[in-house]
Every structure is written in structure tokens, then in C-alpha cells.
């Protein structure tokens, strides 16, 4: 009912009624009062929301996917935590105990609960990237898929995933003595960067109109640097009132 969860629900209510054949597919041309934005930027989850948009006619008017998404995040958090721990122990008991700690980690629960930001519950994306790093995964398509998924969920996650990929490629380049392995690592980085650019394009990141402005408290004007509390008021009117 409040915070980023509410913002995401509002975005979903607008997004589900957009044209099925529009491009980019995530655009919300009539968001708010004549604004234009894209689903991810408005707090939506493209990974779940885009497929559901094409099934919108089967869904009730008050449908929300936050519950399904949250449960999925808890499950995947435990799954990838277990994959990482399995690299260091064969004890199933230890795997269960340590994976459970990832599921109840305050830094994980706080993002979903107190911050009311379910998209940030996708910390399993980071765990997957760490698992790829530790297991020395050299499959380009898996890294690229992870980058695409992260962009569909939250740009914060995709930025961190790209940093992990950069670290992986750097470690491979410095530790490997074979030129072919170094070249392959660079291919992973290049493919991930290309995927990132394409994902941003498809998701509508470059489709925002020029001169996008905030509104009310979030509007930036000439007076903002002096008193941000009055940013929503016209600078011209402030000058006029002060002179009169």
C-alpha cells in the first residue's frame, strides 16, 4: 500500500493496458499525466510483468504478482546459496544450514520488507553471478542470459553483475597462461556488454522523451540549490513575489 511496492503496482496497472504490439515492449506512453516512461524505470518487474501483460485478459482487475515474485526470490536465494556452498562441502546438513542463513539474512529480508522494494529481493541474481565466478564458468551464453535477466529485474543488480563479470575476466586474464583462454574471457566481457546495451534498448531505456522533468517536490529549478523544499514552485513566481 506504500513505498516502491505501491509504485510498482501503479506502473503495472498502466502497463497491462498498453498496446501488445508497441515498441519498445516495455513503454508506458501515458504514465501519469501525459508522462512517458518504461516499465522497469517506473518500478515494474519486466521478467514477470511482460509475460503477464499478454495474459492480462485472463487476470482480474486487481491482480498483483508481488507475492509470487517474493516466494520465487526466497526459493532461488536458497537454491543458489546451496550451489555455492556445494563447491566447498559435500555435507548435505551443512548445505541446508548455510543456505538457510542466506534465506533469513537481514540484508535480504530488509530489502523486501522494510524497504518495500521486492525487486531488490532478487539477490539470487548476485548469488548466481558469484557461483559462476567461483565455479569458473566459461559458458558465454549463461553469463549473457544472466545479464539480460538482471536488466529485466533491476538496474542495480545488472550493474553489480557486470562488475562481477569484469572481475571474473580480469582474474582469468591474470591467472591463465594460455592465450586462447584469455581471448575467451574477453569474449565473455564483450558479449555481456553488448547484451547490456541491447537489453537497455529493448527495455526502453533510450526511449524516454527529451527534457524529462520531475514534479512537485522532485522538480529541479533555479532555487533548488538554495532551498530544495521549494523546488516545485516556479522560480519566476518566487522572484516576482520577493520583489513585490
C-alpha positions in Angstrom: 0.0 0.0 0.0 3.0 2.3 0.1 6.6 2.8 -1.0 8.2 1.2 -4.0 5.7 -1.7 -3.9 2.8 0.6 -4.4 4.7 2.5 -7.2 5.3 -0.8 -9.0 1.7 -1.8 -8.7 0.6 1.5 -10.2 3.1 1.0 -13.0 1.7 -2.5 -13.6 -1.9 -1.1 -13.8 -0.8 1.3 -16.5 1.5 -1.2 -18.3 -1.1 -4.0 -18.6 -3.3 -1.7 -20.8 -0.6 -0.7 -23.3 -0.6 -1.9 -26.9 0.5 -5.5 -27.3 2.5 -4.6 -30.4 4.2 -1.5 -29.2 8.0 -0.9 -29.4 9.8 -1.0 -27.2 7.5 -3.6 -25.5 8.0 -2.0 -22.0 7.0 1.5 -22.8 4.2 3.2 -20.9 3.4 6.2 -23.1 0.6 7.6 -20.9 2.0 7.0 -17.4 0.7 9.6 -15.0 -0.5 12.9 -16.5 0.9 12.9 -20.0 4.2 11.5 -18.9 6.1 8.7 -20.7 8.3 6.1 -19.1 9.2 2.4 -19.3 8.1 -0.4 -17.0 11.4 -1.0 -15.3 12.0 2.7 -14.6 8.6 3.0 -13.0 9.3 0.2 -10.5 8.0 -2.7 -12.5 9.4 -6.1 -13.0 9.7 -6.9 -16.7 10.7 -10.5 -16.1 7.3 -11.2 -14.6 5.2 -8.3 -15.8 5.9 -8.5 -19.6 4.7 -12.2 -20.0 1.7 -11.5 -17.7 0.8 -8.4 -19.9 -0.1 -10.8 -22.8 -2.3 -12.8 -20.4 -3.9 -9.7 -18.9 -7.3 -10.5 -20.3 -7.3 -13.7 -18.1 -6.3 -11.8 -14.9 -8.6 -9.9 -12.5 -8.5 -6.1 -12.4 -6.8 -6.1 -9.0 -4.2 -8.7 -9.9 -0.7 -8.3 -8.4 2.4 -10.5 -8.8 4.4 -9.3 -5.8 3.5 -12.4 -3.8 4.5 -14.9 -6.5 7.7 -12.9 -7.1 8.7 -12.8 -3.4 8.2 -16.5 -2.9 10.3 -17.2 -6.0 13.1 -14.9 -4.7 13.2 -16.9 -1.4 13.4 -20.2 -3.3 16.1 -19.0 -5.7 18.0 -17.4 -2.8 18.3 -20.7 -1.1 19.0 -22.6 -4.4 22.0 -20.5 -5.5 23.3 -20.3 -1.9 23.3 -24.1 -1.8 25.1 -24.2 -5.2 27.8 -22.0 -3.8 28.2 -24.0 -0.6 28.3 -27.3 -2.5 31.6 -26.1 -4.0 33.2 -26.3 -0.6 31.5 -29.2 1.2 29.7 -32.5 0.4 27.8 -32.5 3.7 24.1 -32.0 2.9 23.4 -30.9 6.5 25.9 -28.1 6.2 24.5 -27.1 2.9 21.0 -26.8 4.4 22.1 -24.9 7.4 24.2 -22.3 5.5 21.7 -22.0 2.7 19.0 -21.3 5.3 21.2 -18.5 6.7 21.1 -16.8 3.2 17.3 -17.0 3.2 16.9 -15.3 6.6 19.8 -12.8 6.1 18.7 -9.4 7.4 20.2 -7.7 4.3 17.9 -9.8 2.2 14.7 -9.5 4.3 15.2 -5.8 4.9 15.1 -5.0 1.2 11.8 -6.8 0.7 10.1 -5.9 3.9 11.3 -2.6 5.4 12.3 -1.0 2.1 9.2 -2.4 0.4 11.2 -3.0 -2.7 10.5 -6.5 -3.9 12.8 -6.1 -7.0 15.8 -5.8 -4.6 14.8 -9.2 -3.3 16.4 -10.6 -6.4 19.7 -11.1 -4.6 19.8 -14.6 -6.1 21.0 -12.9 -9.3 24.1 -11.8 -7.5 24.5 -15.3 -5.9 24.2 -16.8 -9.4 26.9 -14.5 -10.7 29.1 -15.4 -7.7 28.5 -19.1 -8.3 29.6 -18.6 -11.9 32.7 -16.8 -10.8 33.7 -19.4 -8.2 32.9 -22.4 -10.4 35.0 -20.8 -13.2 32.0 -20.9 -15.6 33.2 -20.2 -19.1 29.9 -20.6 -20.9 29.3 -17.3 -22.7 25.5 -17.8 -23.1 25.0 -18.4 -19.4 26.7 -15.1 -18.5 24.8 -13.3 -21.2 21.5 -14.7 -20.1 22.2 -13.6 -16.5 22.9 -10.1 -17.7 19.6 -10.0 -19.6 17.7 -11.3 -16.6 19.3 -8.8 -14.3 18.3 -5.9 -16.6 14.7 -7.1 -16.7 14.5 -7.1 -12.9 16.6 -4.1 -11.6 19.4 -2.0 -13.0 21.1 -2.1 -9.6 21.5 -5.8 -10.0 22.7 -5.6 -13.6 25.4 -3.1 -12.6 26.7 -5.4 -9.9 26.6 -8.4 -12.2 28.7 -6.6 -14.8 31.2 -5.7 -12.1 31.4 -9.4 -11.2 31.9 -10.3 -14.8 34.7 -7.7 -15.1 36.3 -9.2 -12.1 36.0 -12.7 -13.5 37.5 -11.8 -16.8 40.4 -9.9 -15.0 41.1 -12.9 -12.8 41.1 -15.2 -15.8 43.4 -12.9 -17.8 46.0 -12.7 -15.0 45.9 -16.4 -13.9 45.7 -18.1 -17.2 48.8 -18.8 -19.2 47.0 -19.9 -22.4 46.2 -17.2 -24.9 43.0 -19.0 -26.0 41.5 -18.8 -22.5 42.3 -15.1 -22.2 40.6 -14.4 -25.5 37.6 -16.5 -24.5 37.4 -14.5 -21.2 37.4 -11.2 -23.2 34.6 -12.6 -25.4 32.5 -13.1 -22.2 33.0 -9.5 -21.3 32.3 -8.2 -24.8 29.2 -10.4 -25.1 28.0 -9.2 -21.7 28.4 -5.5 -22.6 26.7 -6.0 -25.9 23.8 -7.8 -24.2 23.6 -5.0 -21.6 23.3 -2.3 -24.4 20.7 -4.4 -26.3 18.7 -5.1 -23.1 18.6 -1.4 -22.3 17.4 -0.6 -25.8 14.7 -3.3 -25.9 13.6 -2.3 -22.4 13.0 1.3 -23.5 15.8 2.9 -21.5 16.7 5.1 -24.6 13.1 5.8 -25.4 12.4 8.5 -22.8 11.5 11.9 -24.2 14.0 14.7 -24.1 13.7 17.2 -21.3 12.0 14.8 -18.7 11.1 16.8 -15.6 10.2 16.0 -12.1 7.0 17.2 -10.5 6.3 18.9 -7.2 9.0 18.1 -4.6 11.0 16.2 -7.2 11.2 19.1 -9.7 14.6 20.8 -10.1 14.7 24.5 -10.6 16.9 27.5 -10.2 16.1 27.7 -6.5 16.8 24.1 -5.7 20.5 24.7 -4.9 19.4 27.2 -2.2 16.3 25.5 -0.8 15.2 22.2 -2.3 11.9 22.3 -0.4 10.5 24.9 -2.8 11.7 23.2 -6.0 8.1 22.6 -7.1 7.4 26.3 -7.1 8.1 28.3 -10.2 11.4 30.2 -9.9 9.9 33.1 -11.8 7.0 33.4 -9.4 9.4 33.3 -6.4 11.4 36.2 -7.9 8.2 38.2 -8.6 6.8 37.6 -5.1 10.1 38.6 -3.5 10.3 41.8 -5.5 6.7 42.8 -4.7 
